[in-house]
């Protein structure tokens, strides 16, 4: 099973991308949140989780904040990870281990 969600900034230059992949079976599954330059390489990656996980596409949302400075990954409606496109900072990740980490959002 694969789950994929993304959101491209209005300028079209950056995208937040979530990927969950069970290609080698559920026990070896991985989930990552990426910041992509749309005309280039991956600008950053945040490890979200490894191993089997009971999620569906409906549980995942990727979106930009109002000023389009940060792109966030929401899991079950909760902000779980984010990239700050202006500073390059990465926040959150490791779902289930540090789920309530402080992530700036506006």
Secondary structure, 3 states (H helix, E strand, C coil): CEEEEEEECCCCCEEEEEEEECCCCHHHCEEEEEEEECCCCEEEEEEEEECCCCCCHHHEEEEECCCCCEEEEEECCEEEEEEECCCCCEEECCCCCCCCCCCCCC
